[in-house]
Amino acid sequence: MEWSLESVREMVAGGMQSVRECEICACAIAVCVLLLFMWYCYRVGREHGTSPLRGRYLSGPGRIGGVVGGFMSSDCRGRGKGKQGSLLEEQNGFAFCQSSECFRCTSAGESLNQRLYHSLQEYAKRYTWSGMGRVHKGVRDQGRYLNSRPTIQRPEVFFLPDLPSAPFFSREVQRHDVELLEQSFPALLAEFESIYHQPPARSGSSLPPGWKANNTPRGQWWTYYLVNQGTPLVLNVRRCPRAWRVLGQLRTFIANNVFGNACFSVLTPGALITEHYGPTNVRLRCHLGLRVPPSCELVVGGEPQCWSEGSCLLFDDSFLHRAFHDGSPDDGPRVVFMVDLWHPNVAAAERQALDYIFTPGRLEDREGK
């Protein structure tokens, strides 16, 4: 090929024309991507509700009322004492609630599996199936998973497959939230003292306002919920502004679905919480010791652990577990601040889907349709 000024001009002109055409294509693609992104943001923003920690308050007990984490809610236990005898039934040493307002009791069985699958399909249509492999597998085969689990770990409502499981977890798996809670120990203890030493809520009651008594075979177990099954309790929250502020700073607190709870929990000397399972394995229950006298113990999956004042204990409450306080009356109560955190191996996409599926009231509303 012979090089000449004319041939160089032609090559430069052709190159410049190609660049112009590429710029037009690139701009067109960029505009399309921008429009798609704006449409996606609009849709997500329109369909997502506000976080329950930012204003979804109730003035009374939680809307769902029943399962509050590991066993049965205090609301559920309170209802069980009056209507048509007892709504609590002993079976093989385990207490079961039969309240019509209890999420765990009214949502069991094949109908729950169908409602879970419909909710997952709705979520996928609105957002995406991406990252939903384990959630889809768990929802599809939920009945088989729950019935075939070994007796040491048997969540009562929802089991997410392929999650690493152990009775107790190292504090390192949720280091930020554990350290934040431990740093807040003085403030949380002071707030507990302020609500615990209030005069009784009504004549004939020994409990201050906001406290609930739970059924135990012996002793007393009292709870003061700030969040009950994903629903904030406004009156209790107003009495505990510092604890509420701490909850808002936690990165992995389950704030948007029925598996999330936060409360002060008190065991009096001689009290026993009988063996039971939690509703799911997607969370870790965190206990921050506020007052821990001698002879108090938590047994999870057959492994005993003791609380320590100012330190957090992380455990998977889908394992069979119990707690007791065998100290003397002079020792005083055992007190912990309890919060439910996401299991560290539940991915962000899975958390978003589970928040959607288990939004407070969603499954109950669907059942009534």
C-alpha positions as CSV (number, residue, x, y, z in Angstrom):
1,M,0.0,0.0,0.0
2,E,1.4,3.4,-1.0
3,W,1.2,6.2,1.5
4,S,0.2,9.6,0.3
5,L,-1.3,12.7,1.8
6,E,-4.7,11.9,0.2
7,S,-4.8,8.4,1.6
8,V,-4.0,9.6,5.1
9,R,-6.8,12.2,4.8
10,E,-9.3,9.5,3.8
11,M,-8.2,7.3,6.7
12,V,-8.6,10.1,9.2
13,A,-12.0,11.1,7.8
14,G,-13.2,7.5,8.0
15,G,-12.0,7.2,11.6
16,M,-13.7,10.4,12.7
17,Q,-17.0,9.2,11.1
18,S,-16.7,5.9,13.0
19,V,-16.2,7.8,16.2
20,R,-19.2,10.0,15.6
21,E,-21.4,6.9,14.9
22,C,-20.1,5.2,18.1
23,E,-20.8,8.3,20.2
24,I,-24.4,8.3,18.9
25,C,-24.9,4.6,19.8
26,A,-23.2,5.1,23.2
27,C,-25.4,8.1,24.0
28,A,-28.6,6.2,23.0
29,I,-27.6,3.2,25.2
30,A,-26.8,5.5,28.1
31,V,-30.2,7.3,27.8
32,C,-32.1,3.9,27.7
33,V,-30.2,2.7,30.8
34,L,-30.9,5.9,32.6
35,L,-34.6,5.8,31.8
36,L,-34.8,2.1,33.0
37,F,-33.1,3.0,36.2
38,M,-35.4,5.9,36.9
39,W,-38.4,3.7,36.2
40,Y,-37.1,1.1,38.6
41,C,-36.4,3.6,41.4
42,Y,-39.9,5.1,41.0
43,R,-41.5,1.6,41.2
44,V,-39.5,0.6,44.3
45,G,-40.1,3.9,46.0
46,R,-43.8,3.7,45.4
47,E,-44.3,0.1,46.6
48,H,-42.0,0.1,49.6
49,G,-43.6,1.2,52.8
50,T,-41.8,3.1,55.6
51,S,-39.6,1.2,58.0
52,P,-41.4,0.2,61.2
53,L,-38.7,1.9,63.2
54,R,-39.7,5.2,61.7
55,G,-43.3,5.5,62.5
56,R,-45.3,2.3,62.3
57,Y,-46.4,2.5,65.9
58,L,-49.3,1.0,67.7
59,S,-50.8,2.3,70.9
60,G,-51.5,-1.2,72.3
61,P,-50.2,-4.7,72.0
62,G,-48.8,-5.8,68.7
63,R,-51.2,-6.4,65.9
64,I,-50.2,-10.0,65.4
65,G,-49.9,-10.7,69.1
66,G,-48.7,-14.2,69.2
67,V,-45.2,-15.4,68.6
68,V,-42.6,-13.1,70.0
69,G,-39.5,-14.8,69.3
70,G,-38.6,-18.0,71.0
71,F,-41.7,-19.3,72.7
72,M,-45.1,-17.6,73.0
73,S,-45.7,-13.9,73.4
74,S,-46.7,-12.5,76.7
75,D,-49.8,-11.2,75.0
76,C,-50.6,-14.7,73.9
77,R,-50.0,-16.1,77.4
78,G,-52.2,-13.4,78.9
79,R,-55.1,-14.2,76.6
80,G,-54.8,-17.9,77.3
81,K,-55.8,-17.5,80.9
82,G,-59.3,-16.4,80.4
83,K,-61.3,-17.6,77.4
84,Q,-63.2,-20.9,77.8
85,G,-60.8,-22.3,80.3
86,S,-57.2,-22.4,79.2
87,L,-55.8,-21.8,75.7
88,L,-52.5,-23.3,76.7
89,E,-52.1,-27.1,76.4
90,E,-49.3,-29.2,77.7
91,Q,-47.9,-31.9,75.4
92,N,-44.9,-33.9,76.3
93,G,-43.6,-31.2,78.6
94,F,-44.0,-28.4,76.0
95,A,-46.6,-25.6,76.3
96,F,-48.5,-24.8,73.2
97,C,-50.7,-21.8,72.7
98,Q,-54.0,-22.1,70.9
99,S,-55.0,-18.4,70.7
100,S,-56.7,-17.3,67.5
101,E,-54.5,-14.2,67.6
102,C,-51.2,-16.0,67.7
103,F,-49.3,-15.9,64.4
104,R,-47.4,-19.2,65.0
105,C,-50.6,-21.1,66.0
106,T,-52.9,-19.8,63.4
107,S,-50.3,-19.9,60.5
108,A,-49.3,-23.5,60.8
109,G,-50.1,-26.3,58.3
110,E,-50.5,-26.6,54.6
111,S,-52.3,-23.3,54.3
112,L,-49.2,-21.5,55.5
113,N,-47.1,-23.1,52.8
114,Q,-49.5,-22.0,50.1
115,R,-49.6,-18.4,51.5
116,L,-45.8,-18.3,51.7
117,Y,-45.5,-19.4,48.1
118,H,-48.0,-16.9,46.8
119,S,-46.2,-14.1,48.7
120,L,-42.9,-15.2,47.2
121,Q,-44.4,-15.1,43.7
122,E,-45.7,-11.6,44.3
123,Y,-42.3,-10.5,45.5
124,A,-40.6,-12.0,42.4
125,K,-43.1,-10.3,40.1
126,R,-42.6,-6.9,41.6
127,Y,-38.8,-7.2,42.0
128,T,-36.7,-10.2,41.0
129,W,-36.1,-13.9,41.3
130,S,-32.4,-13.2,41.5
131,G,-30.8,-14.6,44.7
132,M,-34.0,-16.4,45.6
133,G,-32.7,-19.9,45.2
134,R,-32.7,-20.8,48.9
135,V,-35.8,-18.9,49.7
136,H,-37.7,-20.6,46.9
137,K,-36.3,-24.0,48.0
138,G,-37.3,-23.4,51.6
139,V,-40.9,-22.2,50.7
140,R,-41.5,-25.0,48.2
141,D,-40.4,-27.8,50.6
142,Q,-41.3,-26.1,53.9
143,G,-43.5,-29.0,55.1
144,R,-40.8,-31.6,54.5
145,Y,-38.1,-29.5,56.1
146,L,-40.1,-28.8,59.3
147,N,-41.2,-32.4,59.7
148,S,-37.8,-34.0,59.0
149,R,-35.7,-31.8,61.2
150,P,-33.8,-33.6,64.1
151,T,-35.4,-32.9,67.5
152,I,-32.5,-30.8,68.6
153,Q,-33.3,-28.1,66.0
154,R,-36.9,-27.7,64.7
155,P,-38.1,-24.2,63.9
156,E,-41.9,-24.0,64.1
157,V,-42.8,-21.7,61.3
158,F,-40.0,-21.3,58.6
159,F,-36.8,-23.1,57.9
160,L,-34.3,-21.6,55.4
161,P,-32.2,-24.5,54.0
162,D,-28.4,-24.6,53.7
163,L,-27.7,-22.2,56.6
164,P,-24.8,-23.0,58.8
165,S,-26.2,-23.9,62.2
166,A,-24.9,-24.1,65.8
167,P,-26.5,-23.5,69.2
168,F,-24.2,-20.6,70.0
169,F,-22.4,-18.2,67.7
170,S,-19.3,-16.1,68.2
171,R,-19.8,-12.4,68.9
172,E,-17.6,-11.7,65.8
173,V,-20.4,-12.7,63.4
174,Q,-22.3,-9.6,64.3
175,R,-19.4,-7.6,65.7
176,H,-20.8,-4.1,65.0
177,D,-24.1,-4.6,66.7
178,V,-22.7,-6.6,69.6
179,E,-20.2,-3.8,70.4
180,L,-22.9,-1.2,70.1
181,L,-25.1,-3.0,72.5
182,E,-22.3,-3.5,75.0
183,Q,-21.3,0.1,74.8
184,S,-24.9,1.0,75.5
185,F,-25.0,-1.2,78.6
186,P,-25.1,1.7,81.2
187,A,-27.9,3.5,79.3
188,L,-30.0,0.3,78.9
189,L,-29.6,-0.7,82.5
190,A,-30.7,2.8,83.7
191,E,-33.7,2.7,81.4
192,F,-34.6,-0.8,82.7
193,E,-34.4,0.5,86.3
194,S,-36.8,3.4,85.4
195,I,-39.5,1.2,83.9
196,Y,-39.1,-1.7,86.4
197,H,-39.6,0.4,89.5
198,Q,-42.7,2.2,88.4
199,P,-45.9,1.7,90.5
200,P,-48.3,-1.0,89.4
201,A,-50.4,-0.3,86.3
202,R,-53.6,-1.1,88.1
203,S,-54.8,-2.1,91.5
204,G,-54.4,-5.8,92.3
205,S,-51.5,-6.1,89.8
206,S,-47.9,-6.4,90.8
207,L,-46.6,-5.4,87.3
208,P,-45.6,-1.8,86.3
209,P,-47.1,-0.4,83.1
210,G,-46.0,-2.1,79.9
211,W,-44.8,-5.3,81.5
212,K,-46.4,-8.7,80.7
213,A,-46.3,-11.9,82.8
214,N,-45.5,-15.2,80.9
215,N,-46.6,-18.6,81.9
216,T,-43.9,-20.7,83.6
217,P,-44.0,-23.9,85.6
218,R,-42.4,-22.1,88.5
219,G,-41.2,-18.6,89.3
220,Q,-42.0,-15.4,87.3
221,W,-40.9,-14.4,83.8
222,W,-41.8,-10.9,82.8
223,T,-41.2,-9.1,79.5
224,Y,-41.3,-5.5,78.4
225,Y,-41.5,-5.3,74.6
226,L,-40.4,-2.4,72.5
227,V,-40.9,-4.4,69.2
228,N,-43.3,-7.3,69.2
229,Q,-43.2,-9.4,66.0
230,G,-41.9,-6.6,63.9
231,T,-44.5,-4.1,65.3
232,P,-43.3,-1.3,67.7
233,L,-45.3,-0.7,70.8
234,V,-45.7,3.0,71.0
235,L,-46.4,3.4,74.7
236,N,-43.4,1.3,75.7
237,V,-41.2,3.0,73.2
238,R,-42.0,6.4,74.6
239,R,-40.9,5.3,78.0
240,C,-37.5,4.0,76.6
241,P,-36.1,6.6,74.2
242,R,-32.5,5.5,74.7
243,A,-33.2,1.9,74.0
244,W,-35.2,2.8,70.9
245,R,-32.3,4.9,69.7
246,V,-29.9,2.0,70.1
247,L,-32.3,-0.3,68.1
248,G,-32.3,2.3,65.3
249,Q,-28.5,2.2,65.1
250,L,-28.2,-1.6,64.8
251,R,-27.3,-2.8,61.3
252,T,-28.8,-6.3,61.5
253,F,-31.9,-5.9,63.8
254,I,-34.9,-7.6,62.2
255,A,-37.2,-4.6,62.1
256,N,-39.5,-5.3,59.2
257,N,-41.0,-8.8,59.7
258,V,-42.7,-10.9,62.4
259,F,-39.5,-12.7,63.4
260,G,-38.1,-9.5,64.9
261,N,-38.5,-8.6,68.6
262,A,-36.8,-6.4,71.2
263,C,-37.5,-6.5,74.9
264,F,-36.3,-6.4,78.4
265,S,-36.7,-9.9,79.9
266,V,-36.8,-10.6,83.7
267,L,-36.5,-14.0,85.5
268,T,-37.1,-14.0,89.2
269,P,-35.3,-16.4,91.5
270,G,-36.6,-20.0,91.2
271,A,-38.0,-19.3,87.7
272,L,-37.8,-21.9,84.8
273,I,-38.6,-21.3,81.1
274,T,-39.3,-24.8,79.8
275,E,-37.7,-26.3,76.7
276,H,-39.1,-24.9,73.5
277,Y,-38.2,-24.0,69.9
278,G,-38.1,-20.6,68.1
279,P,-40.1,-20.0,64.9
280,T,-37.2,-19.8,62.4
281,N,-33.5,-20.3,61.8
282,V,-33.0,-17.0,59.8
283,R,-32.2,-15.1,63.0
284,L,-29.9,-15.1,65.9
285,R,-31.2,-14.1,69.3
286,C,-28.9,-11.7,71.2
287,H,-29.0,-11.4,75.0
288,L,-27.2,-8.5,76.6
289,G,-26.8,-9.2,80.3
290,L,-28.0,-6.3,82.5
291,R,-28.3,-8.1,85.8
292,V,-26.9,-11.6,86.2
293,P,-26.9,-13.2,89.7
294,P,-25.3,-16.6,90.3
295,S,-27.0,-19.9,89.4
296,C,-28.6,-18.5,86.1
297,E,-28.1,-20.5,83.0
298,L,-29.2,-20.8,79.3
299,V,-29.1,-24.2,77.7
300,V,-29.3,-24.3,73.9
301,G,-29.1,-27.6,72.0
302,G,-27.8,-29.3,75.1
303,E,-25.0,-26.8,75.6
304,P,-25.1,-24.6,78.8
305,Q,-23.9,-21.0,78.9
306,C,-24.0,-18.3,81.5
307,W,-24.9,-14.7,80.9
308,S,-22.4,-12.0,81.9
309,E,-23.3,-8.4,82.8
310,G,-22.4,-6.0,80.0
311,S,-21.7,-8.8,77.5
312,C,-23.8,-10.3,74.7
313,L,-24.7,-13.9,74.1
314,L,-25.7,-14.9,70.6
315,F,-27.6,-18.1,70.0
316,D,-29.9,-19.8,67.4
317,D,-33.2,-20.2,69.2
318,S,-34.5,-22.6,66.6
319,F,-32.6,-25.1,68.6
320,L,-34.3,-26.6,71.6
321,H,-33.5,-24.3,74.5
322,R,-34.5,-23.4,78.1
323,A,-33.5,-20.9,80.8
324,F,-33.6,-21.0,84.5
325,H,-32.7,-19.0,87.6
326,D,-31.9,-21.2,90.6
327,G,-30.6,-18.5,92.9
328,S,-32.0,-17.4,96.2
329,P,-34.5,-14.6,96.7
330,D,-31.7,-12.4,97.9
331,D,-29.9,-12.7,94.6
332,G,-32.5,-10.6,92.8
333,P,-33.8,-11.1,89.2
334,R,-31.9,-12.0,86.1
335,V,-32.3,-9.3,83.5
336,V,-31.3,-9.2,79.9
337,F,-32.0,-6.9,76.9
338,M,-33.1,-9.2,74.0
339,V,-32.9,-8.4,70.3
340,D,-33.3,-10.5,67.2
341,L,-30.6,-10.1,64.6
342,W,-30.3,-11.6,61.1
343,H,-28.3,-14.8,60.8
344,P,-25.0,-13.7,59.2
345,N,-25.4,-16.1,56.3
346,V,-28.7,-14.8,55.1
347,A,-27.9,-12.6,52.1
348,A,-29.2,-9.1,51.6
349,A,-31.5,-10.2,48.7
350,E,-32.9,-13.0,50.9
351,R,-33.5,-10.6,53.8
352,Q,-35.5,-8.2,51.6
353,A,-37.6,-11.1,50.3
354,L,-38.3,-12.4,53.8
355,D,-39.2,-8.9,55.0
356,Y,-41.8,-8.8,52.2
357,I,-43.2,-12.3,52.8
358,F,-43.3,-12.0,56.6
359,T,-44.4,-8.3,56.8
360,P,-46.7,-8.0,59.9
361,G,-50.2,-8.8,58.9
362,R,-49.4,-10.0,55.3
363,L,-50.1,-13.7,55.8
364,E,-53.1,-13.0,58.0
365,D,-54.6,-10.6,55.4
366,R,-54.1,-13.1,52.6
367,E,-55.8,-15.8,54.7
368,G,-58.9,-13.7,55.0
369,K,-59.2,-13.0,51.3
